[in-house]
Amino acid sequence: MVKRALLAVFVATAGITFARAETGMQPEPVAVPAGTLLHCRTTETVTTKLNLQGDAFTASVAEPVTIHGRVAIPVGSTLAGRITRLDRPGRIRGVGRMLLTVDQITLPDGNKFPLSATLMTAYGAENVKVVGSEGLVKGPASHVPDLEEMGAGAAGGTLLGLIFAHPVIGATVGLTATTVDRLRRRGRDLTIPVGTQLNYQLTRELTITHIGSRASAANHLHRARQ
């Protein structure tokens, strides 16, 4: 009887201890304010040549975000989103465009949180820039190479015309042939290769709660009661 009483007291004391530990180990949520920059790198290549509007993409956080000495968003966290706009470059005029919208972040421990952020800058992709308040990504313009091709075609036609004493006709034929050939092809596609740095800025406060320690404490308490 005494042993049973002592066992009951021990179990009750252990339960209180672990309950306190569970409460004490539960961390306070960390508020990451709007305006915070998330420095990320793409984990895959996205391009106007192969991707479609609506395709998913991911980027990995490359620098930790620290709030009051606590790491709120560690390196290796993953931003997930979709290509919400995709415009292929046109013929003669126009450039490739993409809008890379993120809506979720996943921490290395598996916890997921919704977020709202806008792309501010992109580094590492050739002739790519971010414009506008929505963070639209624009690719390289094609009109300069087009003009160069047409000029070369006209020059070649002029040279051929000189041989046959008709430089003007030769230039016209060369320019026409080059223009027709160029119209068959689109401009340079926008390509954002894997490893490109994308810097997103939070447009709303993001609340992060690391629940791993709370779950661990609960597991200890469960085992103690068994």
Secondary structure, DSSP 8 states (H G I E B T S, - for coil): -HHHHHHHHHHHHHHHHHHHHHHHHS---EEE-TT-EEEEEESS-EETTT--TT-EEEEEE-S-EEETTEEEE-TT-EEEEEEEEEE---SSS---EEEEEEEEEE-TTS-EEE--EEEEEEESSTT-EEETTTTEEE----HHHHHHHHHHHHHHHHHHHHHTT-HHHHHHHHHHHHHHHHHTS-----EE-TT-EEEEEESS-EEE---HHHHHHHHHHHHHH-
